[in-house]
Amino acid sequence: MVVSFIVYAILIGGLIGYLIFTRKFINKRIHEAIEALGGEIDYVTRLSFRDRIYVVEYHVGEQKATKTVKFLFGLDDVWY
């Protein structure tokens, strides 16, 4: 009984750690890409948790733009 509780605690802790790591990683990649364009981010909306698809609203100067990005870990990100 105690062993199963410990196993569940380790699994839940690992999942939470994974989610925190991926969120920080994705936010960093989005900010780097938009700053390379010379823009500032307005909103980031997650469309799909499983497929890691995000909609990024940003502006460069006075011009607003929207892009969709799909993150493929280990590969290049796909921006639409």
A tleap script that builds the chain and sets N, CA, C and O, in Angstrom:
source leaprc.protein.ff14SB
mol = sequence {
  NMET VAL VAL SER PHE ILE VAL TYR ALA ILE
  LEU ILE GLY GLY LEU ILE GLY TYR LEU ILE
  PHE THR ARG LYS PHE ILE ASN LYS ARG ILE
  HIE GLU ALA ILE GLU ALA LEU GLY GLY GLU
  ILE ASP TYR VAL THR ARG LEU SER PHE ARG
  ASP ARG ILE TYR VAL VAL GLU TYR HIE VAL
  GLY GLU GLN LYS ALA THR LYS THR VAL LYS
  PHE LEU PHE GLY LEU ASP ASP VAL TRP CTYR
}
set mol.1.N position { 0.814 -1.181 0.000 }
set mol.1.CA position { 0.000 0.000 0.000 }
set mol.1.C position { 0.871 1.263 0.000 }
set mol.1.O position { 0.636 2.191 -0.774 }
set mol.2.N position { 1.865 1.280 0.870 }
set mol.2.CA position { 2.759 2.433 0.958 }
set mol.2.C position { 3.606 2.541 -0.305 }
set mol.2.O position { 3.886 3.642 -0.780 }
set mol.3.N position { 4.010 1.395 -0.846 }
set mol.3.CA position { 4.844 1.399 -2.049 }
set mol.3.C position { 4.069 1.981 -3.225 }
set mol.3.O position { 4.623 2.766 -3.995 }
set mol.4.N position { 2.804 1.613 -3.380 }
set mol.4.CA position { 2.014 2.149 -4.489 }
set mol.4.C position { 1.813 3.658 -4.330 }
set mol.4.O position { 1.804 4.384 -5.324 }
set mol.5.N position { 1.653 4.132 -3.107 }
set mol.5.CA position { 1.527 5.570 -2.874 }
set mol.5.C position { 2.802 6.293 -3.293 }
set mol.5.O position { 2.740 7.349 -3.923 }
set mol.6.N position { 3.946 5.732 -2.950 }
set mol.6.CA position { 5.232 6.334 -3.312 }
set mol.6.C position { 5.404 6.348 -4.823 }
set mol.6.O position { 5.873 7.338 -5.384 }
set mol.7.N position { 5.032 5.267 -5.483 }
set mol.7.CA position { 5.135 5.201 -6.946 }
set mol.7.C position { 4.237 6.253 -7.584 }
set mol.7.O position { 4.664 6.947 -8.507 }
set mol.8.N position { 2.998 6.383 -7.110 }
set mol.8.CA position { 2.092 7.398 -7.644 }
set mol.8.C position { 2.631 8.803 -7.393 }
set mol.8.O position { 2.524 9.666 -8.265 }
set mol.9.N position { 3.195 9.041 -6.244 }
set mol.9.CA position { 3.757 10.355 -5.928 }
set mol.9.C position { 4.914 10.687 -6.864 }
set mol.9.O position { 5.044 11.824 -7.319 }
set mol.10.N position { 5.751 9.696 -7.150 }
set mol.10.CA position { 6.875 9.916 -8.066 }
set mol.10.C position { 6.368 10.200 -9.472 }
set mol.10.O position { 6.889 11.091 -10.143 }
set mol.11.N position { 5.367 9.465 -9.929 }
set mol.11.CA position { 4.807 9.684 -11.265 }
set mol.11.C position { 4.161 11.060 -11.386 }
set mol.11.O position { 4.360 11.755 -12.382 }
set mol.12.N position { 3.400 11.449 -10.392 }
set mol.12.CA position { 2.751 12.761 -10.425 }
set mol.12.C position { 3.791 13.873 -10.360 }
set mol.12.O position { 3.667 14.873 -11.067 }
set mol.13.N position { 4.808 13.716 -9.525 }
set mol.13.CA position { 5.884 14.707 -9.455 }
set mol.13.C position { 6.626 14.829 -10.772 }
set mol.13.O position { 6.971 15.931 -11.197 }
set mol.14.N position { 6.872 13.702 -11.417 }
set mol.14.CA position { 7.540 13.723 -12.718 }
set mol.14.C position { 6.700 14.407 -13.775 }
set mol.14.O position { 7.228 15.159 -14.596 }
set mol.15.N position { 5.404 14.159 -13.769 }
set mol.15.CA position { 4.510 14.797 -14.734 }
set mol.15.C position { 4.461 16.303 -14.522 }
set mol.15.O position { 4.519 17.065 -15.487 }
set mol.16.N position { 4.358 16.734 -13.290 }
set mol.16.CA position { 4.335 18.172 -12.998 }
set mol.16.C position { 5.653 18.822 -13.411 }
set mol.16.O position { 5.652 19.910 -13.988 }
set mol.17.N position { 6.773 18.170 -13.122 }
set mol.17.CA position { 8.073 18.690 -13.542 }
set mol.17.C position { 8.186 18.800 -15.050 }
set mol.17.O position { 8.727 19.779 -15.564 }
set mol.18.N position { 7.679 17.804 -15.763 }
set mol.18.CA position { 7.703 17.815 -17.231 }
set mol.18.C position { 6.880 18.979 -17.769 }
set mol.18.O position { 7.319 19.679 -18.682 }
set mol.19.N position { 5.687 19.189 -17.208 }
set mol.19.CA position { 4.827 20.271 -17.673 }
set mol.19.C position { 5.456 21.634 -17.422 }
set mol.19.O position { 5.367 22.520 -18.272 }
set mol.20.N position { 6.087 21.814 -16.274 }
set mol.20.CA position { 6.751 23.081 -15.969 }
set mol.20.C position { 7.927 23.306 -16.908 }
set mol.20.O position { 8.113 24.416 -17.405 }
set mol.21.N position { 8.725 22.268 -17.159 }
set mol.21.CA position { 9.874 22.397 -18.049 }
set mol.21.C position { 9.429 22.747 -19.462 }
set mol.21.O position { 9.992 23.653 -20.077 }
set mol.22.N position { 8.424 22.041 -19.990 }
set mol.22.CA position { 8.006 22.301 -21.365 }
set mol.22.C position { 7.400 23.686 -21.504 }
set mol.22.O position { 7.600 24.342 -22.527 }
set mol.23.N position { 6.663 24.149 -20.498 }
set mol.23.CA position { 6.076 25.489 -20.576 }
set mol.23.C position { 7.170 26.548 -20.646 }
set mol.23.O position { 7.090 27.464 -21.465 }
set mol.24.N position { 8.185 26.436 -19.800 }
set mol.24.CA position { 9.287 27.404 -19.822 }
set mol.24.C position { 10.050 27.328 -21.141 }
set mol.24.O position { 10.418 28.358 -21.707 }
set mol.25.N position { 10.288 26.121 -21.629 }
set mol.25.CA position { 11.010 25.922 -22.879 }
set mol.25.C position { 10.253 26.544 -24.049 }
set mol.25.O position { 10.846 27.236 -24.876 }
set mol.26.N position { 8.957 26.302 -24.120 }
set mol.26.CA position { 8.147 26.822 -25.219 }
set mol.26.C position { 8.052 28.342 -25.147 }
set mol.26.O position { 8.182 29.012 -26.171 }
set mol.27.N position { 7.828 28.898 -23.959 }
set mol.27.CA position { 7.770 30.356 -23.823 }
set mol.27.C position { 9.080 31.002 -24.256 }
set mol.27.O position { 9.072 32.047 -24.906 }
set mol.28.N position { 10.191 30.394 -23.902 }
set mol.28.CA position { 11.495 30.926 -24.289 }
set mol.28.C position { 11.657 30.905 -25.804 }
set mol.28.O position { 12.123 31.883 -26.388 }
set mol.29.N position { 11.280 29.805 -26.447 }
set mol.29.CA position { 11.408 29.695 -27.900 }
set mol.29.C position { 10.507 30.703 -28.617 }
set mol.29.O position { 10.914 31.298 -29.615 }
set mol.30.N position { 9.289 30.895 -28.115 }
set mol.30.CA position { 8.375 31.861 -28.733 }
set mol.30.C position { 8.941 33.271 -28.606 }
set mol.30.O position { 8.964 34.014 -29.587 }
set mol.31.N position { 9.397 33.651 -27.417 }
set mol.31.CA position { 9.947 34.991 -27.218 }
set mol.31.C position { 11.183 35.226 -28.085 }
set mol.31.O position { 11.339 36.307 -28.654 }
set mol.32.N position { 12.053 34.239 -28.192 }
set mol.32.CA position { 13.248 34.394 -29.026 }
set mol.32.C position { 12.877 34.613 -30.485 }
set mol.32.O position { 13.478 35.451 -31.157 }
set mol.33.N position { 11.898 33.871 -30.981 }
set mol.33.CA position { 11.508 33.992 -32.389 }
set mol.33.C position { 10.888 35.350 -32.685 }
set mol.33.O position { 11.197 35.958 -33.710 }
set mol.34.N position { 10.024 35.830 -31.812 }
set mol.34.CA position { 9.363 37.117 -32.050 }
set mol.34.C position { 10.341 38.269 -31.860 }
set mol.34.O position { 10.285 39.245 -32.607 }
set mol.35.N position { 11.231 38.181 -30.883 }
set mol.35.CA position { 12.231 39.231 -30.695 }
set mol.35.C position { 13.201 39.283 -31.865 }
set mol.35.O position { 13.715 40.355 -32.186 }
set mol.36.N position { 13.462 38.155 -32.507 }
set mol.36.CA position { 14.324 38.148 -33.691 }
set mol.36.C position { 13.680 38.928 -34.835 }
set mol.36.O position { 14.376 39.480 -35.687 }
set mol.37.N position { 12.345 38.972 -34.850 }
set mol.37.CA position { 11.632 39.765 -35.854 }
set mol.37.C position { 11.565 41.238 -35.475 }
set mol.37.O position { 11.166 42.071 -36.289 }
set mol.38.N position { 11.951 41.562 -34.248 }
set mol.38.CA position { 11.877 42.934 -33.764 }
set mol.38.C position { 10.518 43.275 -33.184 }
set mol.38.O position { 10.150 44.448 -33.114 }
set mol.39.N position { 9.771 42.269 -32.770 }
set mol.39.CA position { 8.425 42.500 -32.262 }
set mol.39.C position { 8.296 42.241 -30.778 }
set mol.39.O position { 9.232 41.793 -30.116 }
set mol.40.N position { 7.099 42.537 -30.270 }
set mol.40.CA position { 6.766 42.281 -28.873 }
set mol.40.C position { 5.491 41.451 -28.832 }
set mol.40.O position { 4.571 41.679 -29.617 }
set mol.41.N position { 5.437 40.492 -27.918 }
set mol.41.CA position { 4.308 39.571 -27.825 }
set mol.41.C position { 3.155 40.226 -27.074 }
set mol.41.O position { 3.346 40.857 -26.034 }
set mol.42.N position { 1.943 40.059 -27.627 }
set mol.42.CA position { 0.731 40.513 -26.946 }
set mol.42.C position { 0.081 39.352 -26.197 }
set mol.42.O position { -0.153 39.446 -24.992 }
set mol.43.N position { -0.209 38.265 -26.899 }
set mol.43.CA position { -0.863 37.101 -26.295 }
set mol.43.C position { -0.291 35.813 -26.869 }
set mol.43.O position { 0.115 35.761 -28.029 }
set mol.44.N position { -0.267 34.779 -26.040 }
set mol.44.CA position { 0.068 33.426 -26.483 }
set mol.44.C position { -1.068 32.527 -26.013 }
set mol.44.O position { -1.358 32.453 -24.819 }
set mol.45.N position { -1.707 31.844 -26.959 }
set mol.45.CA position { -2.834 30.974 -26.643 }
set mol.45.C position { -2.509 29.557 -27.082 }
set mol.45.O position { -2.071 29.335 -28.211 }
set mol.46.N position { -2.723 28.601 -26.192 }
set mol.46.CA position { -2.468 27.201 -26.526 }
set mol.46.C position { -3.726 26.627 -27.169 }
set mol.46.O position { -4.798 26.637 -26.564 }
set mol.47.N position { -3.593 26.122 -28.409 }
set mol.47.CA position { -4.724 25.508 -29.091 }
set mol.47.C position { -4.827 24.022 -28.791 }
set mol.47.O position { -5.924 23.489 -28.621 }
set mol.48.N position { -3.685 23.361 -28.727 }
set mol.48.CA position { -3.689 21.912 -28.525 }
set mol.48.C position { -2.573 21.536 -27.569 }
set mol.48.O position { -1.402 21.818 -27.821 }
set mol.49.N position { -2.946 20.894 -26.465 }
set mol.49.CA position { -1.944 20.470 -25.494 }
set mol.49.C position { -1.131 19.304 -26.044 }
set mol.49.O position { 0.094 19.288 -25.930 }
set mol.50.N position { -1.808 18.339 -26.636 }
set mol.50.CA position { -1.133 17.132 -27.102 }
set mol.50.C position { -0.171 17.433 -28.252 }
set mol.50.O position { 0.947 16.918 -28.277 }
set mol.51.N position { -0.600 18.262 -29.201 }
set mol.51.CA position { 0.221 18.541 -30.380 }
set mol.51.C position { 1.127 19.751 -30.210 }
set mol.51.O position { 1.901 20.066 -31.115 }
set mol.52.N position { 1.051 20.436 -29.077 }
set mol.52.CA position { 1.856 21.626 -28.775 }
set mol.52.C position { 1.709 22.696 -29.863 }
set mol.52.O position { 2.698 23.152 -30.436 }
set mol.53.N position { 0.465 23.086 -30.138 }
set mol.53.CA position { 0.171 24.120 -31.127 }
set mol.53.C position { -0.265 25.381 -30.380 }
set mol.53.O position { -1.142 25.335 -29.519 }
set mol.54.N position { 0.361 26.504 -30.724 }
set mol.54.CA position { 0.094 27.780 -30.058 }
set mol.54.C position { -0.209 28.853 -31.103 }
set mol.54.O position { 0.301 28.809 -32.222 }
set mol.55.N position { -1.043 29.811 -30.720 }
set mol.55.CA position { -1.284 30.998 -31.530 }
set mol.55.C position { -0.602 32.155 -30.821 }
set mol.55.O position { -0.823 32.382 -29.632 }
set mol.56.N position { 0.229 32.885 -31.554 }
set mol.56.CA position { 0.992 33.989 -30.984 }
set mol.56.C position { 0.533 35.283 -31.649 }
set mol.56.O position { 0.628 35.431 -32.867 }
set mol.57.N position { 0.037 36.213 -30.844 }
set mol.57.CA position { -0.320 37.539 -31.333 }
set mol.57.C position { 0.778 38.497 -30.889 }
set mol.57.O position { 1.137 38.544 -29.713 }
set mol.58.N position { 1.301 39.255 -31.837 }
set mol.58.CA position { 2.409 40.155 -31.530 }
set mol.58.C position { 2.298 41.400 -32.389 }
set mol.58.O position { 1.460 41.476 -33.288 }
set mol.59.N position { 3.145 42.372 -32.106 }
set mol.59.CA position { 3.183 43.572 -32.932 }
set mol.59.C position { 4.632 43.990 -33.164 }
set mol.59.O position { 5.503 43.848 -32.306 }
set mol.60.N position { 4.837 44.507 -34.359 }
set mol.60.CA position { 6.129 45.086 -34.731 }
set mol.60.C position { 5.830 46.540 -35.053 }
set mol.60.O position { 5.211 46.851 -36.070 }
set mol.61.N position { 6.277 47.421 -34.178 }
set mol.61.CA position { 5.918 48.828 -34.324 }
set mol.61.C position { 4.419 48.984 -34.113 }
set mol.61.O position { 3.893 48.618 -33.061 }
set mol.62.N position { 3.731 49.527 -35.114 }
set mol.62.CA position { 2.274 49.708 -35.045 }
set mol.62.C position { 1.520 48.564 -35.713 }
set mol.62.O position { 0.300 48.465 -35.577 }
set mol.63.N position { 2.223 47.708 -36.425 }
set mol.63.CA position { 1.572 46.638 -37.183 }
set mol.63.C position { 1.386 45.389 -36.319 }
set mol.63.O position { 2.346 44.863 -35.755 }
set mol.64.N position { 0.132 44.920 -36.224 }
set mol.64.CA position { -0.162 43.708 -35.461 }
set mol.64.C position { -0.156 42.506 -36.392 }
set mol.64.O position { -0.498 42.612 -37.570 }
set mol.65.N position { 0.239 41.360 -35.846 }
set mol.65.CA position { 0.283 40.135 -36.640 }
set mol.65.C position { -0.051 38.946 -35.749 }
set mol.65.O position { 0.041 39.021 -34.524 }
set mol.66.N position { -0.439 37.849 -36.389 }
set mol.66.CA position { -0.754 36.611 -35.688 }
set mol.66.C position { -0.072 35.464 -36.411 }
set mol.66.O position { -0.120 35.377 -37.638 }
set mol.67.N position { 0.556 34.595 -35.656 }
set mol.67.CA position { 1.187 33.406 -36.229 }
set mol.67.C position { 0.803 32.195 -35.399 }
set mol.67.O position { 0.524 32.302 -34.205 }
set mol.68.N position { 0.794 31.042 -36.051 }
set mol.68.CA position { 0.553 29.776 -35.378 }
set mol.68.C position { 1.845 28.984 -35.424 }
set mol.68.O position { 2.521 28.950 -36.452 }
set mol.69.N position { 2.189 28.353 -34.322 }
set mol.69.CA position { 3.438 27.599 -34.256 }
set mol.69.C position { 3.158 26.217 -33.681 }
set mol.69.O position { 2.375 26.061 -32.744 }
set mol.70.N position { 3.818 25.218 -34.267 }
set mol.70.CA position { 3.751 23.851 -33.755 }
set mol.70.C position { 5.159 23.466 -33.332 }
set mol.70.O position { 6.101 23.558 -34.119 }
set mol.71.N position { 5.298 23.034 -32.082 }
set mol.71.CA position { 6.600 22.674 -31.549 }
set mol.71.C position { 6.852 21.192 -31.729 }
set mol.71.O position { 6.041 20.351 -31.340 }
set mol.72.N position { 7.984 20.891 -32.322 }
set mol.72.CA position { 8.430 19.517 -32.507 }
set mol.72.C position { 9.768 19.404 -31.796 }
set mol.72.O position { 10.788 19.854 -32.318 }
set mol.73.N position { 9.773 18.806 -30.606 }
set mol.73.CA position { 11.000 18.742 -29.828 }
set mol.73.C position { 12.044 17.909 -30.554 }
set mol.73.O position { 11.765 16.801 -31.014 }
set mol.74.N position { 13.235 18.450 -30.649 }
set mol.74.CA position { 14.315 17.781 -31.352 }
set mol.74.C position { 14.378 18.166 -32.813 }
set mol.74.O position { 15.365 17.875 -33.488 }
set mol.75.N position { 13.345 18.813 -33.311 }
set mol.75.CA position { 13.298 19.262 -34.701 }
set mol.75.C position { 13.034 20.761 -34.709 }
set mol.75.O position { 12.797 21.362 -33.662 }
set mol.76.N position { 13.074 21.358 -35.890 }
set mol.76.CA position { 12.762 22.779 -35.998 }
set mol.76.C position { 11.274 23.001 -35.762 }
set mol.76.O position { 10.446 22.144 -36.071 }
set mol.77.N position { 10.952 24.163 -35.212 }
set mol.77.CA position { 9.553 24.518 -34.995 }
set mol.77.C position { 8.932 24.886 -36.334 }
set mol.77.O position { 9.625 25.371 -37.229 }
set mol.78.N position { 7.643 24.660 -36.477 }
set mol.78.CA position { 6.938 24.972 -37.713 }
set mol.78.C position { 6.042 26.175 -37.460 }
set mol.78.O position { 5.096 26.104 -36.675 }
set mol.79.N position { 6.352 27.290 -38.138 }
set mol.79.CA position { 5.566 28.517 -37.993 }
set mol.79.C position { 4.684 28.666 -39.216 }
set mol.79.O position { 5.137 28.481 -40.345 }
set mol.80.N position { 3.419 29.003 -38.988 }
set mol.80.CA position { 2.470 29.219 -40.082 }
set mol.80.C position { 2.022 30.650 -40.091 }
set mol.80.O position { 1.219 31.040 -40.938 }
savepdb mol mol.pdb
quit
